[in-house]
Amino acid sequence: MFDPKAEAMSLDERAALQRHRLWGLVDRLLAADGVQGGRLKEAGVGGGSDVTLAGLRNLPFTTKQDLWDAYPWGMLAVPRDQVAAVHGSSGTRGRPTLVAYTKADLDLWAAMCARSLSCAGAAPGSIVHNAYGYGLFTGGIGIHQGAVALGATVVPMSGGMTDRQVRMLADLRADVLTCTPAYALRLGEALADAGVEPTALKAGLFGAEPWSEELRTAIERVLPIKAMDIYGLSEVIGPGVATECLEQDGLHVNEDHFIVEAVDPSSGEPAKDGTPGELVFTTPTKQALPLLRYRTGDIASLTRGECPCGRTLVRMSKVLGRADDMLVVRGVNVYPSEVERVLLGSGLVRPHYQLVVDRRSPAVRLLVACEALSGNPRDELVRTLHETLGLTAEVFVLPGGTVPRVEVGKAVRVVTWEDGAAPLPGIA
């Protein structure tokens, strides 16, 4: 562990720490007199001592719309000249969401990413091949700062330039790989094509997009590693909010800095432990942009209890999907990751696929484009999707290499077809 005192803290000690930090956050929000402070006053909160951990569920939510409405500096809780850096979301849902950091925020972020790397078995002297994108997106720089804080050697590759990535993996012999899960697959295939065996690699931290256990199996088949999930979002801090350890049994949430809840996406009421709900985070120690009960839109479940690794932090499941990513096809609700689980779990297709939602007529169709390992498993996949998910989908088995491979950024797993040419050749 990077910080054993924090990561293996007793539950009572952590609750006392969270309560103290929550009081401080509420006092700061009230003093800043912004959107969040105003809502607290409307809820009858006059100071931090009015709030308890058990009563957190009764406080108002904060949403991404609040950040958009206050763009770019309107939700700052510190003077503008204390802002050391600005990062933001990738903007896949429209405009980027800008998030400010003080120097202390950057130090906190580095420590969280160092914890994440330690979860994956990295230590001082490890070589971390970092193929997350650098820039406004938080992935690359977050992991970079964490590797430095850990005392590891970081190789700042960023995304793309796959031939050069292969060369650096071969020459520098990194033991930890960090990138999106889709790009991990791409690198594994490129290494095999080049005849390179990355025998030094031991672990990978893959995030920035939801991915299934079946995709984990596919990654571990093409790379000699333990593949672990890492979770974060720029609004909360970036990568490092939660990470799987070598047990690969849920992501440890760094809840001394991020108080997590799971709520029903529709009602906002608490979801029971073990039941999927929308993740909600409170950031009691962030300075520039602290958030109270921020609704992430990410769907996952929470599990409590000590992990065999010794950490006592609450664990979240892999993200099932986003509340706004749910596909509704002829009355059936399904997340793309559920389709991925069926496809890759069948053992019949390569780990590259694309879902096409065809809205050209009132009767919405779901088209599943994939590449077979051998033969034509179309009928079997249609049957398995229907039996497992209750979903009627049209499966198109395409030649190898047809489905786009990811070179930079996140994998585009779902496209909507409303007019014009087909998203991929061979489907109609």
C-alpha positions as CSV (number, residue, x, y, z in Angstrom):
1,M,0.0,0.0,0.0
2,F,1.2,3.5,-0.7
3,D,-0.5,4.8,2.4
4,P,-1.3,1.9,4.8
5,K,-2.6,4.1,7.6
6,A,-5.3,5.6,5.3
7,E,-6.1,2.5,3.2
8,A,-6.3,0.0,6.1
9,M,-7.9,2.4,8.6
10,S,-10.6,1.1,11.0
11,L,-14.2,1.8,10.0
12,D,-14.8,3.9,13.2
13,E,-11.6,5.9,12.6
14,R,-12.5,6.6,9.0
15,A,-16.0,7.6,9.8
16,A,-14.7,10.1,12.4
17,L,-12.3,11.5,9.8
18,Q,-15.0,11.7,7.1
19,R,-17.3,13.5,9.5
20,H,-14.7,16.1,10.5
21,R,-13.8,16.7,6.8
22,L,-17.4,16.9,5.8
23,W,-18.0,19.6,8.4
24,G,-15.1,21.6,7.0
25,L,-16.4,21.2,3.4
26,V,-19.9,22.5,4.4
27,D,-18.4,25.5,6.1
28,R,-16.3,26.3,3.1
29,L,-19.2,26.0,0.7
30,L,-21.4,28.2,2.9
31,A,-18.6,30.8,3.0
32,A,-18.1,30.7,-0.7
33,D,-21.8,31.5,-1.1
34,G,-22.1,29.9,-4.5
35,V,-24.6,27.5,-6.0
36,Q,-23.8,24.7,-3.5
37,G,-23.7,27.1,-0.5
38,G,-27.1,28.6,-1.5
39,R,-28.7,25.2,-1.7
40,L,-27.3,24.3,1.7
41,K,-28.9,27.4,3.2
42,E,-32.2,26.6,1.5
43,A,-32.0,23.1,3.1
44,G,-31.6,24.8,6.6
45,V,-27.9,24.1,7.0
46,G,-26.2,26.9,8.9
47,G,-22.8,25.3,9.5
48,G,-20.9,22.0,9.2
49,S,-21.9,20.9,12.7
50,D,-25.5,20.7,11.4
51,V,-24.5,17.8,9.2
52,T,-23.9,14.1,10.0
53,L,-22.7,11.3,7.7
54,A,-26.0,9.6,8.1
55,G,-27.8,12.8,7.1
56,L,-25.6,13.3,4.0
57,R,-28.4,11.6,2.0
58,N,-30.7,14.5,2.8
59,L,-28.5,17.2,1.4
60,P,-28.9,18.5,-2.2
61,F,-27.2,17.0,-5.2
62,T,-24.8,18.8,-7.5
63,T,-24.9,17.9,-11.2
64,K,-22.9,18.4,-14.4
65,Q,-25.4,21.0,-15.5
66,D,-24.3,23.1,-12.5
67,L,-20.7,23.1,-13.8
68,W,-21.9,24.0,-17.3
69,D,-24.1,26.8,-16.0
70,A,-21.1,28.2,-14.0
71,Y,-18.6,27.8,-16.8
72,P,-15.7,28.5,-16.6
73,W,-14.9,29.8,-13.1
74,G,-18.3,30.2,-11.4
75,M,-18.0,27.4,-8.9
76,L,-14.5,28.2,-7.7
77,A,-14.2,28.0,-3.9
78,V,-10.8,29.7,-3.9
79,P,-9.5,33.0,-5.4
80,R,-8.7,32.6,-9.1
81,D,-5.0,33.3,-8.6
82,Q,-4.7,30.1,-6.5
83,V,-5.7,27.9,-9.4
84,A,-2.6,26.0,-10.5
85,A,-4.1,24.0,-13.4
86,V,-7.3,23.3,-15.3
87,H,-8.3,20.0,-16.7
88,G,-11.6,18.8,-18.1
89,S,-13.7,15.9,-19.4
90,S,-13.3,14.6,-22.8
91,G,-16.5,16.3,-23.9
92,T,-18.1,13.1,-25.3
93,R,-21.5,14.5,-24.2
94,G,-20.9,17.9,-25.7
95,R,-18.7,20.7,-24.3
96,P,-15.9,19.8,-22.0
97,T,-16.5,20.2,-18.3
98,L,-13.6,22.4,-16.9
99,V,-12.3,21.6,-13.4
100,A,-9.8,23.8,-11.5
101,Y,-7.0,22.5,-9.2
102,T,-4.9,24.2,-6.6
103,K,-1.3,23.1,-5.9
104,A,-2.7,21.1,-2.9
105,D,-5.3,19.5,-5.2
106,L,-2.6,18.4,-7.6
107,D,-0.6,16.9,-4.8
108,L,-3.7,15.0,-3.6
109,W,-4.3,13.7,-7.1
110,A,-0.7,12.5,-7.4
111,A,-1.1,10.6,-4.1
112,M,-4.3,9.0,-5.2
113,C,-2.7,7.8,-8.5
114,A,0.3,6.6,-6.5
115,R,-2.2,4.5,-4.4
116,S,-3.7,3.2,-7.7
117,L,-0.3,2.1,-9.0
118,S,0.5,0.4,-5.7
119,C,-2.8,-1.5,-6.0
120,A,-1.4,-2.9,-9.2
121,G,1.8,-4.0,-7.5
122,A,3.9,-1.1,-8.7
123,A,6.7,0.1,-6.4
124,P,9.6,2.5,-6.4
125,G,11.8,1.5,-9.3
126,S,8.9,0.1,-11.4
127,I,8.7,1.3,-15.0
128,V,5.2,2.6,-15.9
129,H,4.4,2.7,-19.7
130,N,1.7,5.4,-19.7
131,A,-0.3,5.3,-22.9
132,Y,-3.2,7.5,-21.7
133,G,-3.6,10.7,-23.6
134,Y,-2.0,13.8,-22.2
135,G,-3.5,17.3,-22.2
136,L,-6.9,18.6,-20.9
137,F,-8.0,15.0,-20.4
138,T,-6.9,13.9,-16.9
139,G,-5.7,10.4,-17.7
140,G,-2.2,10.8,-18.9
141,I,-1.1,13.6,-16.5
142,G,-2.8,12.0,-13.5
143,I,-1.0,8.7,-13.9
144,H,2.3,10.5,-14.7
145,Q,2.1,12.5,-11.5
146,G,1.2,9.3,-9.5
147,A,4.2,7.4,-10.9
148,V,6.5,10.2,-9.9
149,A,5.0,10.4,-6.4
150,L,5.5,6.6,-6.1
151,G,9.1,6.8,-7.1
152,A,8.6,4.8,-10.3
153,T,10.0,5.6,-13.7
154,V,7.3,6.8,-16.1
155,V,7.4,6.5,-19.9
156,P,5.1,9.3,-21.1
157,M,4.0,7.7,-24.4
158,S,0.4,9.2,-24.6
159,G,-1.9,7.6,-27.1
160,G,-1.3,6.5,-30.7
161,M,2.0,5.9,-32.5
162,T,1.5,2.1,-31.9
163,D,4.7,1.0,-33.6
164,R,6.7,3.3,-31.3
165,Q,4.8,2.0,-28.3
166,V,5.8,-1.5,-29.2
167,R,9.4,-0.4,-29.6
168,M,9.4,1.3,-26.2
169,L,7.8,-1.7,-24.5
170,A,10.4,-4.0,-25.9
171,D,13.4,-1.7,-25.2
172,L,12.5,-0.2,-21.8
173,R,10.8,-3.4,-20.4
174,A,8.0,-1.7,-18.5
175,D,6.4,-3.8,-15.8
176,V,3.1,-1.8,-15.6
177,L,1.0,-0.7,-18.6
178,T,-1.6,2.1,-18.2
179,C,-4.1,3.0,-21.0
180,T,-7.7,2.4,-22.0
181,P,-8.8,-1.3,-22.1
182,A,-9.5,-1.0,-25.8
183,Y,-6.0,0.3,-26.5
184,A,-4.6,-2.5,-24.3
185,L,-6.1,-4.9,-26.8
186,R,-4.7,-3.0,-29.7
187,L,-1.2,-3.1,-28.1
188,G,-1.5,-6.8,-27.4
189,E,-2.3,-7.5,-31.1
190,A,0.5,-5.2,-32.3
191,L,3.1,-6.8,-30.0
192,A,2.1,-10.2,-31.4
193,D,2.3,-9.0,-35.0
194,A,5.8,-7.6,-34.3
195,G,6.9,-10.8,-32.7
196,V,7.6,-9.0,-29.4
197,E,7.0,-10.8,-26.1
198,P,6.7,-8.2,-23.3
199,T,7.9,-10.6,-20.7
200,A,8.6,-7.8,-18.2
201,L,5.0,-6.7,-18.1
202,K,3.2,-7.8,-15.0
203,A,0.1,-5.6,-14.5
204,G,-2.1,-3.1,-16.3
205,L,-4.4,-0.3,-15.1
206,F,-7.1,0.3,-17.6
207,G,-9.9,2.8,-17.3
208,A,-11.7,5.8,-18.9
209,E,-14.4,3.5,-20.3
210,P,-16.6,0.8,-18.9
211,W,-15.3,-2.8,-19.5
212,S,-16.5,-6.2,-18.6
213,E,-14.9,-9.3,-17.0
214,E,-15.0,-10.9,-20.4
215,L,-12.9,-8.1,-21.8
216,R,-10.5,-8.6,-18.9
217,T,-10.1,-12.2,-20.0
218,A,-9.5,-11.1,-23.6
219,I,-6.8,-8.6,-22.5
220,E,-5.1,-11.1,-20.3
221,R,-5.1,-13.5,-23.3
222,V,-3.1,-11.1,-25.5
223,L,-0.9,-9.6,-22.7
224,P,1.0,-11.5,-20.0
225,I,-0.5,-9.4,-17.2
226,K,-3.1,-9.0,-14.5
227,A,-5.6,-6.5,-15.9
228,M,-7.1,-4.2,-13.3
229,D,-9.7,-1.4,-13.5
230,I,-9.1,2.2,-12.4
231,Y,-11.9,4.7,-12.0
232,G,-12.1,8.4,-11.9
233,L,-13.6,11.5,-13.4
234,S,-12.3,14.9,-13.8
235,E,-15.1,16.5,-11.8
236,V,-14.1,14.5,-8.7
237,I,-10.3,14.6,-9.3
238,G,-9.4,12.4,-12.3
239,P,-8.1,8.8,-12.2
240,G,-7.3,7.5,-8.8
241,V,-10.7,7.8,-7.2
242,A,-10.9,4.0,-7.0
243,T,-8.8,1.1,-8.2
244,E,-8.8,-2.7,-8.2
245,C,-6.0,-4.4,-6.3
246,L,-4.4,-7.7,-7.4
247,E,-7.4,-9.6,-6.0
248,Q,-9.4,-8.2,-8.9
249,D,-12.5,-8.2,-6.8
250,G,-13.9,-4.6,-6.8
251,L,-12.3,-1.2,-6.9
252,H,-11.2,0.3,-3.6
253,V,-12.6,3.8,-3.2
254,N,-10.3,6.2,-1.5
255,E,-13.0,7.2,0.8
256,D,-10.9,9.3,3.2
257,H,-11.0,11.9,0.4
258,F,-14.1,10.8,-1.7
259,I,-17.3,9.9,0.2
260,V,-19.3,7.7,-2.1
261,E,-23.0,6.8,-2.3
262,A,-25.0,4.7,-4.7
263,V,-28.5,6.0,-5.4
264,D,-31.5,5.0,-7.5
265,P,-31.0,7.0,-10.8
266,S,-34.7,7.9,-10.9
267,S,-35.6,8.7,-7.3
268,G,-32.3,9.6,-5.9
269,E,-33.0,7.4,-2.9
270,P,-30.1,5.2,-1.5
271,A,-29.5,1.9,-3.3
272,K,-28.8,-1.1,-1.1
273,D,-25.2,-2.4,-0.9
274,G,-24.7,-4.9,-3.8
275,T,-27.5,-3.3,-5.9
276,P,-26.5,-1.2,-8.9
277,G,-27.1,2.5,-8.5
278,E,-25.8,5.8,-9.7
279,L,-22.5,6.8,-8.0
280,V,-22.6,10.0,-6.1
281,F,-19.4,11.6,-4.7
282,T,-18.6,14.2,-2.1
283,T,-15.0,15.6,-2.1
284,P,-14.3,17.0,1.4
285,T,-10.6,17.7,0.9
286,K,-10.6,19.3,-2.6
287,Q,-9.9,23.1,-2.5
288,A,-10.5,24.7,-5.9
289,L,-13.7,22.9,-6.9
290,P,-15.1,20.9,-3.9
291,L,-18.4,19.1,-4.7
292,L,-21.2,18.0,-2.5
293,R,-23.1,14.9,-3.6
294,Y,-22.1,15.1,-7.2
295,R,-24.1,12.8,-9.5
296,T,-21.7,11.1,-11.8
297,G,-24.2,9.2,-14.1
298,D,-22.0,6.1,-13.7
299,I,-23.9,2.9,-12.6
300,A,-22.2,0.5,-10.2
301,S,-22.8,-1.2,-6.8
302,L,-20.9,-0.9,-3.5
303,T,-19.6,-3.6,-1.2
304,R,-18.2,-3.3,2.3
305,G,-15.8,-5.4,4.2
306,E,-12.1,-6.0,4.4
307,C,-10.4,-7.2,1.2
308,P,-7.8,-10.0,1.4
309,C,-5.2,-7.4,0.4
310,G,-5.8,-5.7,3.8
311,R,-7.5,-2.6,2.6
312,T,-10.7,-1.7,4.5
313,L,-11.9,0.8,1.9
314,V,-15.4,0.3,0.4
315,R,-15.3,-1.4,-3.0
316,M,-17.3,-0.5,-6.0
317,S,-18.1,-2.9,-8.8
318,K,-17.0,-2.3,-12.4
319,V,-19.0,0.4,-13.9
320,L,-22.0,-1.2,-15.7
321,G,-22.6,1.8,-17.9
322,R,-23.9,5.4,-17.6
323,A,-27.4,6.3,-16.8
324,D,-27.7,8.1,-20.1
325,D,-26.0,5.3,-22.0
326,M,-28.8,2.7,-21.5
327,L,-30.1,1.5,-24.8
328,V,-33.9,1.1,-25.1
329,V,-34.7,-1.3,-27.9
330,R,-38.3,-2.2,-28.4
331,G,-39.0,-1.9,-24.7
332,V,-35.9,-3.7,-23.5
333,N,-33.4,-1.8,-21.4
334,V,-29.8,-2.8,-21.8
335,Y,-26.3,-1.4,-21.2
336,P,-23.7,-1.8,-23.9
337,S,-21.4,-3.6,-21.4
338,E,-24.1,-6.3,-21.0
339,V,-23.9,-7.0,-24.8
340,E,-20.1,-7.1,-24.5
341,R,-20.3,-9.6,-21.8
342,V,-22.4,-11.9,-23.9
343,L,-20.4,-11.5,-27.1
344,L,-17.0,-12.1,-25.5
345,G,-18.3,-14.7,-23.1
346,S,-19.4,-16.8,-26.0
347,G,-15.8,-17.5,-27.1
348,L,-16.9,-17.2,-30.7
349,V,-15.8,-13.6,-31.6
350,R,-12.7,-11.4,-31.4
351,P,-12.8,-8.7,-28.7
352,H,-13.7,-6.0,-31.2
353,Y,-17.3,-5.0,-31.8
354,Q,-19.6,-2.1,-32.5
355,L,-23.3,-1.6,-31.7
356,V,-25.5,0.3,-34.1
357,V,-28.8,1.8,-33.0
358,D,-30.8,2.1,-36.1
359,R,-33.4,4.9,-35.7
360,R,-34.3,5.4,-39.3
361,S,-37.8,4.0,-38.6
362,P,-40.1,4.0,-35.6
363,A,-39.2,0.4,-34.9
364,V,-35.7,0.8,-33.5
365,R,-33.2,-1.9,-34.4
366,L,-30.1,-2.9,-32.7
367,L,-27.3,-4.1,-35.0
368,V,-24.3,-5.9,-33.6
369,A,-21.2,-5.9,-35.7
370,C,-18.4,-8.3,-34.7
371,E,-15.6,-10.4,-36.1
372,A,-15.7,-14.2,-35.8
373,L,-12.8,-16.3,-34.6
374,S,-13.9,-19.0,-37.1
375,G,-17.0,-19.9,-39.1
376,N,-20.2,-17.8,-38.9
377,P,-21.7,-17.8,-35.4
378,R,-24.4,-15.3,-36.2
379,D,-27.4,-17.5,-35.4
380,E,-25.9,-18.7,-32.1
381,L,-25.1,-15.1,-31.0
382,V,-28.7,-14.0,-31.9
383,R,-30.0,-16.8,-29.8
384,T,-27.7,-16.2,-26.9
385,L,-28.4,-12.5,-26.8
386,H,-32.1,-13.1,-26.7
387,E,-31.8,-15.8,-24.0
388,T,-29.5,-13.8,-21.8
389,L,-30.7,-10.3,-22.2
390,G,-34.2,-10.7,-23.6
391,L,-33.0,-8.6,-26.5
392,T,-33.7,-9.2,-30.2
393,A,-30.6,-8.0,-32.1
394,E,-29.4,-8.4,-35.7
395,V,-25.9,-9.8,-35.7
396,F,-23.5,-9.1,-38.6
397,V,-20.3,-11.1,-38.7
398,L,-17.7,-9.0,-40.6
399,P,-14.2,-9.9,-42.0
400,G,-11.3,-9.5,-39.6
401,G,-10.1,-6.0,-39.2
402,T,-13.4,-4.4,-40.2
403,V,-14.4,-3.1,-36.8
404,P,-12.2,0.0,-36.1
405,R,-9.3,-0.5,-33.6
406,V,-8.6,2.3,-31.1
407,E,-5.4,4.3,-31.6
408,V,-6.2,7.4,-29.6
409,G,-8.9,8.1,-27.0
410,K,-11.8,6.0,-26.0
411,A,-13.4,3.2,-27.9
412,V,-16.6,4.1,-29.7
413,R,-18.7,1.1,-28.9
414,V,-22.2,2.5,-29.9
415,V,-23.2,4.6,-32.9
416,T,-26.6,5.8,-33.9
417,W,-27.7,5.4,-37.4
418,E,-30.4,8.0,-38.4
419,D,-29.7,8.7,-42.0
420,G,-26.9,8.4,-44.6
421,A,-24.4,5.6,-45.2
422,A,-24.0,2.6,-42.9
423,P,-21.5,3.1,-40.0
424,L,-19.6,0.0,-41.1
425,P,-19.3,-1.8,-44.4
426,G,-21.3,-5.0,-44.6
427,I,-24.3,-4.0,-42.4
428,A,-27.7,-2.7,-43.6
